Amino acid sequence: MCGIVGYLGRKDAFPILIKGLRRLEYRGYDSAGVALINDDGNLNVCKTKGKVDNLVEYCNDKNVSGTVGIAHTRWATHGEPSAVNAHPHYSESKNLAIIHNGIIENYADLKDKLQAKGVKFRSDTDTEVLVQLVEYIMDRKELDLLTAVQVALYQVIGAYAIAIVDKRHPDQIIAARKQSPLVVGIGDDEFFLGSDASPIVEYTDKVVYLEDGNIAVLKRGEDLKVVSILGEEQELVVKKVDINLGQLEKGGFPHFMLKEIFEQPDCLTNCMRGRVNVDTDNVVLSAVIDYKQQLLKAKRFIIVACGTSWHAGLIGKQMIEQLCRIPVEVEYASEFRYRNPVITKEDVVIAISQSGETADTLAAVQLAKEAGAFIYGICNAIGSSIPRATDTGSYIHVGPEIGVASTKAFTGQVTVLTMLALALAKEKGTISSDDYMHIVKELHEIPAKIKEVLKLNDRIADLSRTFTYARNFLYLGRGFSYPVALEGALKLKEISYIHAEGYPAAEMKHGPIALIDSDMPVVVIATHNGMYEKVLSNIQEVKARKGKVIAIVSQGDDTISRIADEVIALPDTIECLEPLLATIPLQMLAYHVAVCKGLNVDQPRNLAKSVTVE
């Protein structure tokens, strides 16, 4: 959840750390803080409740000199958001300072033992326990910082990415990870740390992604060293990252979310580049070419995901079953990992995660691997944990997504799942040549059709004003549109804080219809497909109870358009690709309602972009 930044070099650390925190603020924004070893040799910790801007203001009259430092933006787990609980945390002597992303599960037991030995605590966090433990080990056993960190982490149960500094050794940062991401950037006589590469790419394109159980030693004037908790030196794998800095800025848009909504045509073009070849009527995925036999012999696919990625999985299920005739189950990763599921060597598990770091999804991957299943990852973040843990997979290539409410990652995931289904169906021979070519050509046209949908933005903005003060929404869809209804409701909940539920339209009669009255807006995805007449009946049931219907229809619709209170018309496409178009106006609706309410669209309360803890 939380964002970690570090710098050691010759430049002033503070501006680099603050810029890095701004890049990572999507990971959490309950509080922020920085620890610097100042030019006078003191270890100075500055931290405050609130966002990075609050921290900058707080530091205006503080000593922020120094060329080595660590910084943190927090999403609270243990201890309420406050200046006291904000990171970094001092050790009791104030010789050490630590930042941490993750959860120390046995922190209470460790804290009790340290308190019994006279150690005094300042906060309610699990993180402070770790820095106090490191110092206790250093003092009692007369060990150096690296060895003390190794001994301490050996006692820790839980997930962590940490960085720690010692004012007595101002030329060094020790960093470690287990089940939480951490990246080291290697510059010219300088090092950078980040929870992902976004705070680093401005300064260097050479990075090392730490593996679980590894500890990095960043030391001025020396090469990067990586060791295990047991002290075994690890081979360095230096990778080159390629992130366009423009993707990390708003580019003239008022919010990242709106920018990312409008980026979707280009993003999906990038996602399909080299994969969808309309001239040759072909879809090529390297994973399907390289692991064709493992995928084709599968008796069952199991999709594991959380949140928006789970909704994409529901669309993927229909696509794969319809085109490939392979049974597919879609599981919440958080439930799958704990319910002792039946997994066999004949299963293929598809793990979907934008960040590639979602803790529950990563744990589900490990469980499936232990059972012998073949693992296929679908992620956005290159070099993240899930791609490294899976047998193969596909990146969605939509670029960094900064807005906490996912938009372009969702359509990218659906696009990759569509390409996977097409590639497998062709190999299995479960799709006719005509149907295959028709879907390939229509998929290729989707970015252009999304551009047409985006032209509705101003109209949807006007429409949104009507619903600024709504307390509840109902979203209805059938078939491929049902997951779209779920996703539309989730977007509204996430950023406008309006209660919303997505339902299969036919299930409305089994309970939700009791809620419908003149104050209940009902969004219905009613494009002209095989379910059209059924959905029409559902709309009439809503209208009979005075519900306000916002209908998403196909261009040229003249039936539902006469019944609904508001109509949003989409370009025509084939049914299995409709989610890629129908999702867009629902994203815009959620966005504009939140703007009308004066809310922080990019950083909604209590949420973070990457859920790296349970």
HUFEN-V486689 format. One record per residue. N is the residue number from 0. RES is the residue in one letter. PSI is psi in whole degrees, -180 to 180 (999 if undefined). D_CENTER is the distance of its C-alpha to the mean C-alpha in Angstrom with 2 decimals. Layout:
# HUFEN-V486689
N;RES;PSI;D_CENTER / N;RES;PSI;D_CENTER
This chain:
# HUFEN-V486689
0;M;-58;9.48 / 1;C;163;12.23 / 2;G;132;12.83 / 3;I;135;15.77 / 4;V;145;18.16 / 5;G;154;21.59 / 6;Y;139;24.56 / 7;L;120;27.94 / 8;G;-141;30.43 / 9;R;-14;33.20 / 10;K;166;31.52 / 11;D;126;31.00 / 12;A;-36;27.79 / 13;F;-52;27.07 / 14;P;-35;26.18 / 15;I;-42;23.91 / 16;L;-42;22.11 / 17;I;-44;21.84 / 18;K;-41;20.50 / 19;G;-41;17.87 / 20;L;-40;16.93 / 21;R;-38;16.67 / 22;R;-28;14.25 / 23;L;6;12.01 / 24;E;-22;12.82 / 25;Y;-18;9.54 / 26;R;-11;8.74 / 27;G;143;11.87 / 28;Y;35;15.14 / 29;D;-34;17.66 / 30;S;168;19.76 / 31;A;154;20.18 / 32;G;165;22.77 / 33;V;143;24.38 / 34;A;126;26.99 / 35;L;137;29.47 / 36;I;105;32.57 / 37;N;169;34.89 / 38;D;-24;37.75 / 39;D;4;40.10 / 40;G;0;38.48 / 41;N;150;36.99 / 42;L;111;33.48 / 43;N;119;32.30 / 44;V;126;29.30 / 45;C;127;28.28 / 46;K;155;25.69 / 47;T;156;25.35 / 48;K;149;23.58 / 49;G;-159;21.41 / 50;K;179;19.54 / 51;V;-36;20.23 / 52;D;-38;23.03 / 53;N;-39;24.71 / 54;L;-45;24.70 / 55;V;-46;26.26 / 56;E;-43;28.89 / 57;Y;-33;29.62 / 58;C;-1;30.22 / 59;N;-40;32.68 / 60;D;19;35.70 / 61;K;160;34.33 / 62;N;107;35.02 / 63;V;30;31.91 / 64;S;168;33.79 / 65;G;153;32.95 / 66;T;9;31.46 / 67;V;135;29.27 / 68;G;164;26.58 / 69;I;152;23.25 / 70;A;163;20.96 / 71;H;139;18.19 / 72;T;131;16.16 / 73;R;141;15.72 / 74;W;115;13.93 / 75;A;134;16.96 / 76;T;-66;17.50 / 77;H;119;21.19 / 78;G;129;23.36 / 79;E;158;22.98 / 80;P;121;21.71 / 81;S;166;24.82 / 82;A;-38;26.30 / 83;V;-42;27.72 / 84;N;-9;24.51 / 85;A;153;22.58 / 86;H;157;22.09 / 87;P;162;23.93 / 88;H;134;26.45 / 89;Y;154;29.97 / 90;S;171;32.02 / 91;E;-39;35.27 / 92;S;-12;37.28 / 93;K;20;34.71 / 94;N;-29;35.01 / 95;L;152;31.40 / 96;A;144;28.08 / 97;I;149;24.67 / 98;I;153;20.99 / 99;H;136;18.58 / 100;N;125;15.01 / 101;G;-163;15.21 / 102;I;127;17.99 / 103;I;104;21.61 / 104;E;-32;22.80 / 105;N;27;26.47 / 106;Y;-36;26.54 / 107;A;-44;29.18 / 108;D;-45;31.55 / 109;L;-40;31.19 / 110;K;-44;31.72 / 111;D;-43;34.83 / 112;K;-40;36.30 / 113;L;-41;35.78 / 114;Q;-36;37.24 / 115;A;-24;40.17 / 116;K;8;40.81 / 117;G;3;40.92 / 118;V;133;37.51 / 119;K;136;36.64 / 120;F;150;33.14 / 121;R;-21;32.02 / 122;S;178;28.70 / 123;D;10;27.20 / 124;T;156;24.17 / 125;D;-26;23.64 / 126;T;-42;23.02 / 127;E;-32;26.59 / 128;V;-40;27.95 / 129;L;-44;26.65 / 130;V;-35;28.28 / 131;Q;-37;31.43 / 132;L;-44;31.56 / 133;V;-46;31.32 / 134;E;-41;34.11 / 135;Y;-43;36.23 / 136;I;-42;36.09 / 137;M;-46;36.94 / 138;D;-46;39.87 / 139;R;-33;41.31 / 140;K;1;41.04 / 141;E;53;41.49 / 142;L;158;38.55 / 143;D;171;36.65 / 144;L;-46;33.07 / 145;L;-49;31.51 / 146;T;-40;33.61 / 147;A;-39;33.00 / 148;V;-43;29.21 / 149;Q;-47;29.74 / 150;V;-42;32.04 / 151;A;-47;29.79 / 152;L;-27;26.66 / 153;Y;-24;28.94 / 154;Q;-10;29.55 / 155;V;135;26.00 / 156;I;127;24.20 / 157;G;-166;20.45 / 158;A;145;17.32 / 159;Y;148;17.43 / 160;A;125;16.86 / 161;I;157;19.93 / 162;A;138;22.15 / 163;I;140;25.73 / 164;V;155;28.71 / 165;D;120;32.43 / 166;K;-21;34.79 / 167;R;-15;37.60 / 168;H;74;35.82 / 169;P;-2;34.33 / 170;D;24;33.61 / 171;Q;142;30.93 / 172;I;133;27.34 / 173;I;129;26.35 / 174;A;147;22.71 / 175;A;157;21.44 / 176;R;148;18.49 / 177;K;112;18.07 / 178;Q;13;14.86 / 179;S;138;12.91 / 180;P;148;12.24 / 181;L;131;15.07 / 182;V;136;16.45 / 183;V;126;20.08 / 184;G;137;21.39 / 185;I;113;25.09 / 186;G;-162;27.18 / 187;D;99;30.93 / 188;D;37;32.12 / 189;E;156;28.89 / 190;F;152;25.60 / 191;F;150;22.14 / 192;L;147;19.32 / 193;G;152;15.63 / 194;S;-28;12.42 / 195;D;-175;11.51 / 196;A;-10;14.10 / 197;S;-36;13.75 / 198;P;-7;16.46 / 199;I;-34;18.60 / 200;V;-22;19.05 / 201;E;-23;21.52 / 202;Y;-31;23.84 / 203;T;152;23.58 / 204;D;6;22.12 / 205;K;119;23.03 / 206;V;157;20.49 / 207;V;122;20.56 / 208;Y;115;17.55 / 209;L;139;18.89 / 210;E;162;19.21 / 211;D;135;19.33 / 212;G;4;22.56 / 213;N;150;23.19 / 214;I;129;24.55 / 215;A;136;24.82 / 216;V;109;27.96 / 217;L;114;27.81 / 218;K;128;31.46 / 219;R;133;33.17 / 220;G;0;35.53 / 221;E;160;34.27 / 222;D;155;31.94 / 223;L;135;28.60 / 224;K;135;29.28 / 225;V;128;26.95 / 226;V;163;28.43 / 227;S;172;27.60 / 228;I;-30;28.12 / 229;L;1;31.56 / 230;G;4;32.33 / 231;E;127;32.24 / 232;E;137;31.45 / 233;Q;148;28.61 / 234;E;134;28.72 / 235;L;129;26.64 / 236;V;101;24.52 / 237;V;125;23.99 / 238;K;155;21.67 / 239;K;127;21.69 / 240;V;147;18.59 / 241;D;92;18.96 / 242;I;128;16.82 / 243;N;119;18.67 / 244;L;-29;18.93 / 245;G;-27;19.48 / 246;Q;-16;15.89 / 247;L;2;15.09 / 248;E;162;17.76 / 249;K;-21;18.37 / 250;G;38;21.29 / 251;G;-11;23.54 / 252;F;151;21.24 / 253;P;-25;21.28 / 254;H;153;17.51 / 255;F;-38;14.43 / 256;M;-46;13.59 / 257;L;-42;17.07 / 258;K;-45;16.95 / 259;E;-30;13.92 / 260;I;-46;15.77 / 261;F;-16;18.81 / 262;E;-12;17.29 / 263;Q;-39;16.71 / 264;P;-47;20.22 / 265;D;-38;19.95 / 266;C;-45;16.47 / 267;L;-31;17.82 / 268;T;-44;20.99 / 269;N;-40;19.24 / 270;C;-38;17.42 / 271;M;-11;20.93 / 272;R;128;22.90 / 273;G;-4;25.11 / 274;R;-42;23.94 / 275;V;110;25.57 / 276;N;94;29.17 / 277;V;-28;31.00 / 278;D;-33;34.26 / 279;T;9;34.49 / 280;D;55;32.84 / 281;N;147;30.45 / 282;V;126;26.82 / 283;V;121;26.14 / 284;L;125;23.24 / 285;S;-34;24.11 / 286;A;-37;22.59 / 287;V;-36;25.00 / 288;I;-47;27.85 / 289;D;-29;27.36 / 290;Y;39;26.73 / 291;K;-47;28.66 / 292;Q;-43;30.78 / 293;Q;-37;28.08 / 294;L;-39;26.29 / 295;L;-30;29.55 / 296;K;-1;31.09 / 297;A;133;28.29 / 298;K;-20;29.77 / 299;R;143;26.48 / 300;F;140;22.80 / 301;I;118;20.33 / 302;I;126;16.79 / 303;V;134;14.41 / 304;A;175;11.02 / 305;C;150;9.62 / 306;G;-132;9.42 / 307;T;-38;9.15 / 308;S;-33;8.93 / 309;W;-39;12.07 / 310;H;-42;13.72 / 311;A;-39;13.38 / 312;G;-36;14.92 / 313;L;-37;17.76 / 314;I;-42;18.63 / 315;G;-38;18.56 / 316;K;-50;20.90 / 317;Q;-39;23.40 / 318;M;-49;23.27 / 319;I;-43;23.93 / 320;E;-42;26.52 / 321;Q;-45;28.27 / 322;L;-35;28.50 / 323;C;-15;28.63 / 324;R;39;30.26 / 325;I;130;28.17 / 326;P;140;27.20 / 327;V;133;23.48 / 328;E;143;21.97 / 329;V;123;18.53 / 330;E;139;17.48 / 331;Y;124;15.08 / 332;A;-34;14.09 / 333;S;-28;15.02 / 334;E;-41;18.44 / 335;F;-43;19.00 / 336;R;-17;18.93 / 337;Y;-7;21.59 / 338;R;18;23.96 / 339;N;59;25.72 / 340;P;157;24.92 / 341;V;113;27.39 / 342;I;136;26.03 / 343;T;171;28.47 / 344;K;-13;28.87 / 345;E;2;29.23 / 346;D;147;25.66 / 347;V;124;22.76 / 348;V;124;19.36 / 349;I;116;16.46 / 350;A;123;13.06 / 351;I;127;10.17 / 352;S;125;6.52 / 353;Q;-52;4.57 / 354;S;-25;4.07 / 355;G;11;7.28 / 356;E;3;7.50 / 357;T;119;7.06 / 358;A;-46;10.64 / 359;D;-40;12.16 / 360;T;-40;11.27 / 361;L;-41;12.53 / 362;A;-38;15.52 / 363;A;-38;16.24 / 364;V;-46;16.43 / 365;Q;-41;18.88 / 366;L;-45;20.87 / 367;A;-38;21.25 / 368;K;-43;22.32 / 369;E;-30;24.90 / 370;A;-4;26.27 / 371;G;6;26.78 / 372;A;155;24.44 / 373;F;133;23.27 / 374;I;127;19.48 / 375;Y;122;17.69 / 376;G;141;14.08 / 377;I;108;12.13 / 378;C;168;9.27 / 379;N;-42;8.66 / 380;A;111;8.77 / 381;I;135;12.48 / 382;G;4;13.94 / 383;S;178;11.05 / 384;S;-42;12.30 / 385;I;-46;11.97 / 386;P;-33;13.84 / 387;R;-22;16.32 / 388;A;-15;16.89 / 389;T;165;17.53 / 390;D;-36;20.86 / 391;T;-174;19.68 / 392;G;-171;17.14 / 393;S;133;16.04 / 394;Y;149;13.60 / 395;I;-19;12.79 / 396;H;47;13.80 / 397;V;3;12.62 / 398;G;168;12.21 / 399;P;135;9.91 / 400;E;111;8.06 / 401;I;-40;9.10 / 402;G;133;9.63 / 403;V;-40;7.66 / 404;A;116;8.87 / 405;S;136;7.53 / 406;T;-72;10.76 / 407;K;-27;11.42 / 408;A;-37;8.61 / 409;F;-51;10.36 / 410;T;-31;13.70 / 411;G;-42;12.91 / 412;Q;-44;12.09 / 413;V;-39;15.25 / 414;T;-44;17.18 / 415;V;-43;16.59 / 416;L;-36;17.55 / 417;T;-46;20.55 / 418;M;-39;21.60 / 419;L;-46;21.37 / 420;A;-43;23.52 / 421;L;-46;25.97 / 422;A;-42;26.39 / 423;L;-41;27.03 / 424;A;-40;29.29 / 425;K;-43;31.39 / 426;E;-36;31.81 / 427;K;-17;32.74 / 428;G;27;35.03 / 429;T;10;33.72 / 430;I;140;33.51 / 431;S;157;36.46 / 432;S;-41;36.68 / 433;D;-46;37.08 / 434;D;-42;34.02 / 435;Y;-50;31.93 / 436;M;-36;33.15 / 437;H;-46;32.72 / 438;I;-42;29.01 / 439;V;-46;28.43 / 440;K;-42;30.26 / 441;E;-39;28.51 / 442;L;-41;25.04 / 443;H;-29;26.24 / 444;E;-10;27.26 / 445;I;-46;24.00 / 446;P;-42;22.85 / 447;A;-37;26.30 / 448;K;-33;26.19 / 449;I;-38;22.88 / 450;K;-38;24.76 / 451;E;-41;27.42 / 452;V;-38;25.12 / 453;L;-21;23.78 / 454;K;-13;27.43 / 455;L;1;27.24 / 456;N;-48;25.10 / 457;D;-40;28.17 / 458;R;-41;29.55 / 459;I;-34;26.41 / 460;A;-44;26.36 / 461;D;-43;29.97 / 462;L;-37;29.30 / 463;S;-30;26.56 / 464;R;-31;29.19 / 465;T;-29;30.97 / 466;F;15;28.20 / 467;T;-37;27.27 / 468;Y;15;29.02 / 469;A;146;28.22 / 470;R;-24;27.38 / 471;N;148;26.22 / 472;F;149;25.03 / 473;L;132;25.39 / 474;Y;129;23.65 / 475;L;141;25.59 / 476;G;164;25.32 / 477;R;153;26.88 / 478;G;-130;26.14 / 479;F;-20;23.33 / 480;S;-16;23.00 / 481;Y;-49;22.32 / 482;P;-31;18.55 / 483;V;-40;18.55 / 484;A;-43;20.27 / 485;L;-45;17.71 / 486;E;-40;14.88 / 487;G;-43;17.28 / 488;A;-41;18.07 / 489;L;-43;14.53 / 490;K;-43;14.06 / 491;L;-43;17.43 / 492;K;-46;16.82 / 493;E;-44;13.66 / 494;I;-15;15.37 / 495;S;-12;19.07 / 496;Y;26;19.48 / 497;I;132;21.82 / 498;H;129;22.13 / 499;A;145;21.45 / 500;E;139;21.72 / 501;G;138;21.31 / 502;Y;149;24.24 / 503;P;132;26.05 / 504;A;-39;28.84 / 505;A;-25;31.60 / 506;E;-10;30.30 / 507;M;-36;30.84 / 508;K;-16;34.44 / 509;H;47;33.54 / 510;G;-64;32.69 / 511;P;-25;30.64 / 512;I;-24;33.70 / 513;A;-21;35.24 / 514;L;-15;32.87 / 515;I;127;33.74 / 516;D;-170;36.04 / 517;S;-14;36.57 / 518;D;4;33.77 / 519;M;103;31.08 / 520;P;134;29.24 / 521;V;117;28.38 / 522;V;123;26.15 / 523;V;126;27.36 / 524;I;110;26.16 / 525;A;49;29.62 / 526;T;162;29.67 / 527;H;82;32.83 / 528;N;-165;32.13 / 529;G;-19;33.80 / 530;M;6;32.68 / 531;Y;-50;34.00 / 532;E;-38;37.12 / 533;K;-44;35.38 / 534;V;-37;32.83 / 535;L;-44;35.81 / 536;S;-40;37.44 / 537;N;-39;34.39 / 538;I;-42;34.47 / 539;Q;-34;38.18 / 540;E;-38;37.59 / 541;V;-47;35.28 / 542;K;-35;37.81 / 543;A;-20;40.63 / 544;R;20;39.02 / 545;K;20;38.59 / 546;G;151;34.80 / 547;K;115;33.35 / 548;V;125;31.88 / 549;I;111;29.41 / 550;A;132;29.63 / 551;I;111;27.52 / 552;V;171;30.31 / 553;S;149;31.39 / 554;Q;137;33.54 / 555;G;-3;37.16 / 556;D;130;36.63 / 557;D;12;39.75 / 558;T;-63;39.63 / 559;I;-31;36.50 / 560;S;-29;36.74 / 561;R;-20;40.01 / 562;I;-42;38.70 / 563;A;154;35.31 / 564;D;-37;35.23 / 565;E;145;32.69 / 566;V;134;31.79 / 567;I;116;29.08 / 568;A;135;30.26 / 569;L;152;28.16 / 570;P;149;29.53 / 571;D;140;30.74 / 572;T;179;28.96 / 573;I;156;29.15 / 574;E;-44;27.75 / 575;C;-17;25.05 / 576;L;-4;23.51 / 577;E;-34;23.84 / 578;P;-33;20.26 / 579;L;-26;19.25 / 580;L;-44;21.77 / 581;A;-27;21.81 / 582;T;-34;18.16 / 583;I;-53;18.86 / 584;P;-28;21.47 / 585;L;-36;19.49 / 586;Q;-46;16.65 / 587;M;-39;19.56 / 588;L;-48;21.33 / 589;A;-44;18.60 / 590;Y;-51;18.23 / 591;H;-33;21.99 / 592;V;-44;22.71 / 593;A;-41;20.46 / 594;V;-44;22.25 / 595;C;-32;25.57 / 596;K;-3;24.83 / 597;G;29;24.22 / 598;L;162;20.76 / 599;N;98;18.05 / 600;V;-45;15.88 / 601;D;-24;13.16 / 602;Q;69;13.11 / 603;P;152;14.05 / 604;R;145;15.77 / 605;N;2;14.55 / 606;L;160;10.82 / 607;A;158;8.12 / 608;K;-46;4.70 / 609;S;116;4.07 / 610;V;91;6.83 / 611;T;9;9.10 / 612;V;162;12.17 / 613;E;999;13.95
